[in-house]
Amino acid sequence: MEIILHRILPQMQFLRVSHPSGVSAFDSSMPCLRSQRARRGAKLLAASTLRNNIERAYNKTAELLPPTIAWRIDYLRPGLRGSWGGPLNGQRHRQAMVRELLQLIPFDEIVETGTYRGTSSEFFFHVSGRPVRTVEAHLRYHFYASRRLISYPEIEVTCGDSRSFLRKLATESAARRKAILFYLDAHWNEDLPLVEEIMVIASTWERCVIMIDDFEVPGDYGYAFDDYGPGKALTTAALPREALGGWGCFYPSVPAAQETGARRGCLVLASPKVVTRLGSAATLRREDVNPS
Ligand SMILES: C[S@@+](CC[C@H](N)C(=O)[O-])C[C@H]1O[C@@H](n2cnc3c(N)ncnc32)[C@H](O)[C@@H]1O
C-alpha cells in the first residue's frame, strides 16, 4: 500500500498537468474536448489501478516464497530494474543535485542505506566513479541487487540493518577519515532507522553530506514524503537537532512541478566542514531553518 500511495500515485501527476496549448486537461472550456480528455484520463486511471493491483498480488505471492526463489523470479522481469522510474526515483533534478554535489566536494565514497533493486547504487557508481557501499535489510532485494551488481567490484552490497551497518563502518578508522556522501533511503515501514542513522553519521564523519530521500519539502507539497503516523513523518521535526549543530540544510532548488519521475522530496544536510562548498550550488536551495 505504501508503494501505491507514495510511489505510484505521485507518478500519475501527468493527469493534472496542463495541456501544451495551455488548456488544463480538466478545465477546458470546450465540453466535447473536456469529456474526451476525461474519458482518456479515466481509462489511464483504470489501467494504472489494474497494473497496481496485479503488482500488489505479485508482491504478496512473492513474499510467501523463500527469498532465494523470489529474487530469481523478480530477476526475470526486466521492468523491475528501474524501481520507481529509474535512479533516484527517476528524478532528473535530483540526479543533477547528486552530480553537482560530486563536483563541489571531492567525496571518497558513497554510502546508500536501502539498496532495494540496486538502481540508485549503480547510478552512484556511474556518476562518481567512486566506491559505493549499499546495505539492504531484506534478503529478497539483497540477493537481487547482489546479482545485478555482480560485475561492479567497486559496489559493495551488504545484507543487514542500516543502523548496525553504519555503526560498524564508524569503527573503521580508514572509513572515518573519508569524505562520504550518504544517501539515506532505508525507510519502508514503521521501523524508521533515520534518526539513528543521522546520529551515527553526525558523530563520526567530519566531511560528509547526507541526502535523505522521501523527505518533506516545506511549502511545496508537489513533493511527496513518507509519513508513517504520529512522530514518524520524514519532516524537520523528526531530525535530531542536537546532533546537527553547524550543519547546513538544503532542499531542491526547483519546485516539484519542474521535477520529473516520482517527485519525492528530499533534504540535504552538509557537515560544518563542507557546508561552505555548497554556497554556489545551483541545484540546492539553502533553508534558513537550520537544524542547529
Ligand atoms: C525505498 S527502498 C530503497 C530504494 C533505493 N535506494 C533506490 O533508490 O532504488 C527502501 C529499501 O530499504 C530497505 N530497508 C528498510 N529498512 C531497512 C533497514 N533498517 N536497513 C536496511 N534496509 C532497510 C527496504 O527493504 C527497501 O528495499
The ligand as an ORCA input file, in Angstrom:
! r2SCAN-3c Opt
* xyz 0 1
  C      12.780      2.976     -0.851
  S      13.590      1.484     -0.963
  C      15.230      1.954     -1.480
  C      15.327      2.354     -2.915
  C      16.727      2.502     -3.441
  N      17.562      3.295     -2.568
  C      16.688      3.143     -4.804
  O      16.912      4.349     -4.897
  O      16.377      2.448     -5.772
  C      13.836      1.141      0.710
  C      14.615     -0.130      0.948
  O      15.101     -0.061      2.280
  C      15.065     -1.352      2.818
  N      15.098     -1.192      4.285
  C      14.085     -0.870      5.112
  N      14.518     -0.769      6.379
  C      15.854     -1.032      6.348
  C      16.879     -1.059      7.337
  N      16.626     -0.794      8.625
  N      18.138     -1.350      6.938
  C      18.422     -1.602      5.633
  N      17.491     -1.593      4.665
  C      16.216     -1.304      5.010
  C      13.782     -1.938      2.270
  O      13.796     -3.348      2.312
  C      13.780     -1.388      0.848
  O      14.372     -2.285     -0.045
*
